[in-house]
């Protein structure tokens, strides 16, 4: 007999208990990997609409720009729902995409919590 194997006992046969533990551990690792993947993966960042200022030569031009801005912003929030999951994050993002007169109209409607 090979001396290398003389002092090493034969590995015990796995019991049913070992198989159950092995399966439970495998399921746990799979769940951890899936949850880590879900938490780590985010949607690709959709482009932001241009900053809306509410300035223009006429009310019709401002209204047209506002409609375009609103559509672009809605598309952005739909595509990046995971990046802006709460109403507060969506309001903050909307505010960040405005300046000047437009922010002046929005600011009074935002309440700090």
VOVEXKOL-220400 format. One record per residue: residue number from 1; residue in one letter; y negated, x negated, z negated of N, C-alpha, C, O in turn. Coordinates in steps of 0.001 Angstrom, whole numbers. Example, Ala and Ser with C-alpha at 12.3 -4.5 7.8 and 13.67 -1.06 7.14 Angstrom:
! residues 2
PT num residuo     n_v     n_u     n_w    ca_v    ca_u    ca_w     c_v     c_u     c_w     o_v     o_u     o_w
PT   1       A    5690  -13190   -7800    4500  -12300   -7800    3300  -13200   -7800    3319  -14236   -8465
PT   2       S    2250  -12850   -7080    1060  -13670   -7140     -30  -12900   -7870   -1138  -13409   -8039
! end
This chain:
! residues 113
PT num residuo     n_v     n_u     n_w    ca_v    ca_u    ca_w     c_v     c_u     c_w     o_v     o_u     o_w
PT   1       X    1180    -847       0       0       0       0   -1236    -888       0   -1252   -1936    -645
PT   2       X   -2233    -486     696   -3478   -1232     799   -4159   -1248    -575   -4362    -183   -1157
PT   3       X   -4523   -2434   -1116   -5127   -2514   -2453   -6463   -1766   -2535   -6866   -1337   -3616
PT   4       X   -7140   -1612   -1411   -8428    -915   -1389   -8275     533   -1856   -9193    1082   -2466
PT   5       X   -7143    1152   -1580   -6924    2553   -1914   -6223    2760   -3250   -6133    3892   -3725
PT   6       X   -5727    1696   -3862   -4952    1834   -5085   -5778    2386   -6248   -5274    3210   -7011
PT   7       X   -7008    1963   -6401   -7823    2375   -7541   -8647    3634   -7282   -9276    4163   -8199
PT   8       X   -8645    4098   -6085   -9420    5290   -5750   -8497    6500   -5707   -7584    6560   -4884
PT   9       X   -8734    7465   -6594   -7870    8646   -6559   -8150    9458   -5296   -9248    9413   -4743
PT  10       X   -7170   10176   -4868   -7325   11040   -3693   -8345   12120   -4016   -8351   12647   -5128
PT  11       X   -9203   12456   -3069  -10182   13510   -3337   -9471   14827   -3608   -8459   15150   -2986
PT  12       X  -10014   15562   -4533   -9429   16852   -4884   -9628   17823   -3740  -10622   17763   -3015
PT  13       X   -8684   18702   -3593   -8796   19737   -2571   -9922   20693   -2983  -10004   21087   -4146
PT  14       X  -10778   21063   -2044  -11862   21975   -2412  -11297   23317   -2855  -10377   23861   -2244
PT  15       X  -11863   23824   -3915  -11436   25133   -4413  -12251   26217   -3730  -13223   25932   -3030
PT  16       X  -11850   27460   -3940  -12595   28586   -3389  -14008   28582   -3963  -14970   28937   -3282
PT  17       X  -14118   28174   -5229  -15417   28093   -5894  -16330   27101   -5159  -17512   27381   -4956
PT  18       X  -15789   25954   -4764  -16568   24961   -4021  -17047   25515   -2686  -18184   25282   -2278
PT  19       X  -16165   26254   -2009  -16542   26840    -716  -17686   27842    -874  -18615   27875     -68
PT  20       X  -17600   28650   -1916  -18654   29636   -2161  -19971   28934   -2456  -21017   29314   -1929
PT  21       X  -19916   27896   -3310  -21134   27140   -3616  -21696   26469   -2372  -22911   26452   -2171
PT  22       X  -20833   25922   -1545  -21277   25254    -316  -21969   26264     609  -23004   25956    1200
PT  23       X  -21395   27471     733  -21999   28506    1574  -23346   28958    1014  -24312   29141    1754
PT  24       X  -23392   29135    -312  -24656   29550    -932  -25733   28491    -723  -26882   28818    -423
PT  25       X  -25363   27225    -880  -26318   26138    -691  -26794   26086     762  -27978   25877    1026
PT  26       X  -25864   26277    1701  -26233   26275    3124  -27199   27416    3429  -28163   27232    4172
PT  27       X  -26945   28597    2859  -27849   29733    3070  -29217   29458    2475  -30240   29790    3074
PT  28       X  -29233   28844    1281  -30497   28509     641  -31308   27547    1504  -32506   27744    1711
PT  29       X  -30646   26506    2005  -31350   25537    2864  -31861   26192    4138  -32964   25893    4596
PT  30       X  -31070   27075    4703  -31509   27767    5917  -32744   28610    5641  -33682   28619    6438
PT  31       X  -32748   29326    4506  -33915   30135    4138  -35137   29255    3913  -36243   29606    4324
PT  32       X  -34938   28110    3259  -36055   27207    3014  -36610   26667    4322  -37825   26598    4506
PT  33       X  -35725   26288    5225  -36176   25781    6518  -36913   26855    7297  -37939   26576    7918
PT  34       X  -36400   28088    7270  -37070   29177    7980  -38425   29482    7366  -39395   29683    8097
PT  35       X  -38516   29522    6047  -39798   29833    5423  -40779   28686    5625  -41977   28917    5788
PT  36       X  -40280   27448    5617  -41162   26307    5863  -41681   26359    7293  -42846   26050    7546
PT  37       X  -40802   26756    8249  -41221   26876    9633  -42272   27962    9782  -43268   27778   10482
PT  38       X  -42054   29089    9127  -43005   30188    9230  -44358   29783    8652  -45398   30100    9228
PT  39       X  -44350   29091    7528  -45597   28712    6893  -46302   27601    7678  -47531   27550    7720
PT  40       X  -45522   26720    8294  -46113   25567    8962  -46595   25891   10373  -47515   25242   10871
PT  41       X  -45998   26866   11013  -46380   27140   12385  -47491   28179   12419  -47420   29218   11763
PT  42       X  -48498   27876   13185  -49601   28812   13382  -49780   29022   14872  -49355   28214   15698
PT  43       X  -50409   30111   15180  -50684   30386   16585  -51635   29318   17128  -52404   28710   16384
PT  44       X  -51563   29109   18433  -52518   28197   19062  -53912   28776   18879  -54108   29988   18968
PT  45       X  -54866   27911   18628  -56236   28364   18382  -56830   28905   19680  -56989   28175   20659
PT  46       X  -57151   30182   19670  -57802   30806   20820  -59266   30377   20841  -59838   30082   19792
PT  47       X  -59875   30339   22018  -61275   29923   22080  -62198   30919   21377  -61977   32129   21412
PT  48       X  -63217   30386   20751  -64222   31221   20095  -65221   31731   21125  -65507   31050   22110
PT  49       X  -65749   32930   20898  -66835   33376   21775  -68078   32528   21511  -68220   31920   20450
PT  50       X  -68960   32500   22485  -70226   31782   22280  -70964   32414   21109  -70765   33588   20796
PT  51       X  -71808   31635   20475  -72618   32134   19365  -73510   33267   19881  -74213   33118   20881
PT  52       X  -73465   34388   19186  -74279   35538   19561  -75570   35522   18741  -75539   35418   17515
PT  53       X  -76702   35626   19436  -78003   35542   18760  -78778   36853   18747  -79750   36980   18002
PT  54       X  -78375   37824   19547  -79103   39100   19701  -80489   38882   20275  -81427   39615   19963
PT  55       X  -80605   37878   21108  -81892   37618   21765  -81708   37786   23264  -80668   37426   23816
PT  56       X  -82688   38316   23897  -82618   38522   25333  -83906   39128   25839  -84816   39435   25069
PT  57       X  -83966   39293   27148  -85189   39786   27759  -85386   41284   27574  -86514   41775   27613
PT  58       X  -84284   42014   27370  -84416   43463   27180  -83283   43958   26295  -82298   43254   26068
PT  59       X  -83437   45167   25806  -82405   45757   24957  -81105   45934   25739  -80020   45830   25167
PT  60       X  -81207   46200   27033  -80008   46346   27869  -79228   45031   27960  -77999   45025   27897
PT  61       X  -79949   43930   28107  -79303   42608   28175  -78634   42290   26839  -77507   41797   26808
PT  62       X  -79322   42569   25747  -78767   42314   24413  -77511   43172   24206  -76499   42692   23696
PT  63       X  -77592   44429   24605  -76450   45333   24452  -75258   44837   25268  -74125   44860   24786
PT  64       X  -75500   44396   26477  -74435   43877   27343  -73800   42626   26719  -72578   42480   26709
PT  65       X  -74641   41735   26204  -74126   40518   25553  -73324   40863   24303  -72307   40232   24016
PT  66       X  -73791   41876   23557  -73080   42287   22354  -71700   42859   22693  -70724   42567   22003
PT  67       X  -71616   43661   23739  -70325   44220   24158  -69351   43101   24533  -68188   43122   24128
PT  68       X  -69826   42136   25299  -68991   40992   25689  -68551   40205   24461  -67383   39838   24336
PT  69       X  -69493   39948   23556  -69192   39224   22318  -68123   39964   21504  -67181   39346   21009
PT  70       X  -68267   41275   21368  -67325   42075   20575  -65916   42033   21181  -64934   41920   20448
PT  71       X  -65813   42121   22490  -64507   42060   23157  -63878   40685   22954  -62700   40585   22614
PT  72       X  -64657   39632   23161  -64134   38280   22988  -63694   38034   21546  -62660   37413   21302
PT  73       X  -64478   38522   20607  -64150   38349   19197  -62886   39129   18824  -62055   38631   18065
PT  74       X  -62739   40329   19344  -61550   41127   19073  -60295   40447   19638  -59248   40425   18991
PT  75       X  -60413   39895   20847  -59284   39168   21438  -58922   37943   20596  -57745   37675   20354
PT  76       X  -59924   37214   20159  -59706   36033   19314  -58955   36429   18046  -57981   35776   17671
PT  77       X  -59398   37484   17393  -58777   37889   16132  -57374   38446   16347  -56518   38315   15472
PT  78       X  -57128   39058   17489  -55792   39546   17803  -54846   38376   18050  -53727   38367   17537
PT  79       X  -55281   37396   18825  -54443   36239   19132  -54224   35338   17920  -53171   34714   17792
PT  80       X  -55213   35269   17031  -55124   34385   15861  -55070   35166   14556  -55686   34782   13561
PT  81       X  -54322   36271   14573  -54197   37112   13395  -53721   36307   12174  -54163   36557   11053
PT  82       X  -52823   35346   12397  -52294   34540   11298  -53339   33580   10730  -53208   33128    9592
PT  83       X  -54350   33271   11491  -55407   32366   11018  -56517   33122   10274  -57283   32529    9516
PT  84       X  -56588   34416   10499  -57582   35271    9829  -56878   36525    9325  -57079   37609    9873
PT  85       X  -56054   36388    8286  -55192   37490    7875  -55869   38593    7053  -55309   39680    6914
PT  86       X  -57049   38334    6515  -57685   39338    5650  -59014   39789    6246  -59604   39085    7066
PT  87       X  -59480   40957    5832  -60799   41411    6301  -61900   40397    5955  -62813   40184    6754
PT  88       X  -61823   39780    4791  -62851   38792    4407  -62878   37603    5358  -63955   37128    5718
PT  89       X  -61705   37111    5772  -61695   35970    6691  -62214   36368    8068  -62840   35559    8754
PT  90       X  -61955   37614    8476  -62460   38075    9778  -63974   38269    9746  -64662   37947   10714
PT  91       X  -64492   38792    8637  -65946   38946    8497  -66614   37575    8482  -67640   37369    9131
PT  92       X  -66028   36647    7741  -66601   35291    7676  -66611   34643    9053  -67579   33980    9425
PT  93       X  -65533   34837    9810  -65490   34252   11152  -66533   34900   12062  -67216   34212   12821
PT  94       X  -66648   36204   11983  -67653   36898   12791  -69046   36378   12462  -69838   36095   13361
PT  95       X  -69341   36253   11179  -70654   35757   10765  -70886   34339   11284  -71995   33994   11692
PT  96       X  -69839   33525   11267  -69984   32130   11727  -70236   32038   13229  -70713   31009   13707
PT  97       X  -69927   33089   13978  -70143   33081   15425  -71464   33753   15808  -71676   34083   16975
PT  98       X  -72347   33956   14833  -73676   34521   15095  -74733   33570   14565  -74448   32670   13775
PT  99       X  -75948   33786   15013  -77084   33030   14466  -78362   33819   14720  -78366   34824   15431
PT 100       X  -79426   33344   14128  -80739   33941   14359  -80818   35409   13991  -80398   35817   12908
PT 101       X  -81358   36193   14901  -81580   37616   14681  -80271   38353   14380  -80248   39247   13534
PT 102       X  -79188   37986   15063  -77901   38655   14846  -77431   38462   13407  -76956   39408   12779
PT 103       X  -77557   37249   12883  -77165   37027   11489  -78066   37811   10546  -77623   38282    9499
PT 104       X  -79322   37946   10921  -80241   38730   10109  -79815   40186    9988  -80032   40819    8955
PT 105       X  -79201   40720   11055  -78708   42095   11010  -77417   42200   10196  -77196   43200    9512
PT 106       X  -76570   41183   10265  -75261   41217    9607  -75354   40896    8118  -74691   41537    7303
PT 107       X  -76169   39914    7762  -76219   39405    6386  -76367   40472    5305  -75662   40397    4299
PT 108       X  -77251   41466    5462  -77383   42470    4399  -76108   43296    4177  -75932   43891    3114
PT 109       X  -75231   43331    5171  -74006   44119    5062  -72838   43349    4479  -71766   43917    4266
PT 110       X  -73028   42065    4218  -71971   41233    3627  -72266   41119    2139  -73346   40691    1730
PT 111       X  -71286   41510    1347  -71459   41414    -103  -70567   40315    -640  -69386   40240    -300
PT 112       X  -71129   39468   -1473  -70349   38393   -2102  -69472   38994   -3180  -69877   39902   -3906
PT 113       X  -68256   38467   -3269  -67323   38974   -4283  -67189   37978   -5391  -66449   38213   -6346
! end
